[in-house]
Amino acid sequence: MRLKDKRVIVTGGASGFGAGIVRKFASEGAKVLVADLNEDAANTVAQELSGFAQQVDVANAASVAAMTKAAQDKMGGIDILVNNAGITHLPQPMEEVTEDEFDRVFAVNSKSVYLTAREIVPLMKAAGQGAILNIASTAGVSPRPNLSWYNASKGWMITATKSMAVELAPLGIRVNALAPVAGETPLLSSFMGEDTPEVRSKFLSTIPLGRFSTPEDMGNAACFLCSDEAGMITGVAMEVDGGRCI
């Protein structure tokens, strides 16, 4: 019970890596608010784990503020924030990505970290403690071609993590990131462009351990970084990638 009675928000918590993190945290004793754009899916996961659900658009300031208030009302405070919600554009030459696609990727993957920090960091400062975990990507460390603006958004997230960590460390708040390789999530087909056995085989050939990241992999790594066992760790971008970035 490494997270016993910790009060947690996980954005994008209704599916994929987010749901894996939610389930692991709940199994370790945390109270979890499943925050997701898909309200029905958030309710389903929350009910399964006796948690809480909240519909949120992480790129919208008013929606993030409402999520924060809901967490305070339902759980009495926020000890841990996991910024997991994210999207990508389809693989294509960088100059062919539309401006709307570019803006949406940076709004969801980057601006959301600013918006949640603006609402939740003051609460953690007042409490004198807290942990923030940003779900980045190997794309921000070792970029793949034709995903340039997604890669850049995740590189932004890694730099933001380190900057937040330096600024907030004296206040008792730790900030880390996870950098998974692609996994069996709703975004997998978008990363690959098309989901065929041949494309999967080519993609997996770039991962030394020979498999995708799983929600359970992410839950285990996230649990460690957000627990007191990682009390001396801040500002890292831990690669959960089967050796992809070596």
Summary of the structure (lengths in Angstrom):
residues: 246
radius of gyration: 17.0
end to end distance: 32.9
largest distance: 52.5
contacts: 886
relative contact order: 0.15
helix: 50%
strand: 16%
